[in-house]
Amino acid sequence: MGLNIFGALLSGASNAGFLTNFGTAVSLVLAAFVTLLAYVVITIQFVAAMVESYIVIAAGFIFLGFGGSRWTACSLSLWRDGTLR
């Protein structure tokens, strides 16, 4: 979706003509790159959230193994509270 918007804005800039409508063309190119940057940032945040969720789930299996003992039950409750927040 982001690449389609990026391509449409660049296509509009090339159709506007760089020599005849310089301000319009430059503003469309700037808008295209801002849009592309916004979609890249959103994608990076999404990937980071997915990786973090997989790490928390994998660590949960390890903490659940330690939850059966009286001495390590507090670490399980800390993990549970941190995950559900």
VENJO-V651568 format. One record per residue. N is the residue number from 1. RES is the residue in one letter. PHI is phi in radians with two decimals (NA if undefined). Layout:
n	res	phi
N	RES	PHI
N	RES	PHI
//
This chain:
n	res	phi
1	M	NA
2	G	-1.13
3	L	-1.21
4	N	-1.15
5	I	-1.15
6	F	-1.02
7	G	-1.14
8	A	-1.16
9	L	-1.19
10	L	-1.19
11	S	-1.13
12	G	-1.11
13	A	-1.17
14	S	-1.25
15	N	-1.29
16	A	-1.25
17	G	1.51
18	F	-1.28
19	L	-1.56
20	T	-1.50
21	N	-2.12
22	F	-1.13
23	G	-1.12
24	T	-1.15
25	A	-1.14
26	V	-1.17
27	S	-1.18
28	L	-1.20
29	V	-1.15
30	L	-1.10
31	A	-1.12
32	A	-1.12
33	F	-1.25
34	V	-1.15
35	T	-1.11
36	L	-1.10
37	L	-1.11
38	A	-1.11
39	Y	-1.19
40	V	-1.15
41	V	-1.12
42	I	-1.08
43	T	-1.13
44	I	-1.10
45	Q	-1.11
46	F	-1.14
47	V	-1.13
48	A	-1.11
49	A	-1.16
50	M	-1.17
51	V	-1.11
52	E	-1.09
53	S	-1.17
54	Y	-1.16
55	I	-1.15
56	V	-1.13
57	I	-1.17
58	A	-1.15
59	A	-1.18
60	G	-1.10
61	F	-1.11
62	I	-1.19
63	F	-1.16
64	L	-1.13
65	G	-1.15
66	F	-1.49
67	G	-1.29
68	G	-1.35
69	S	-1.59
70	R	-1.21
71	W	-1.39
72	T	-1.95
73	A	-1.17
74	C	-1.17
75	S	-1.19
76	L	-1.18
77	S	-1.19
78	L	-1.14
79	W	-1.13
80	R	-1.10
81	D	-1.15
82	G	-1.23
83	T	-1.33
84	L	-1.45
85	R	-1.29
//
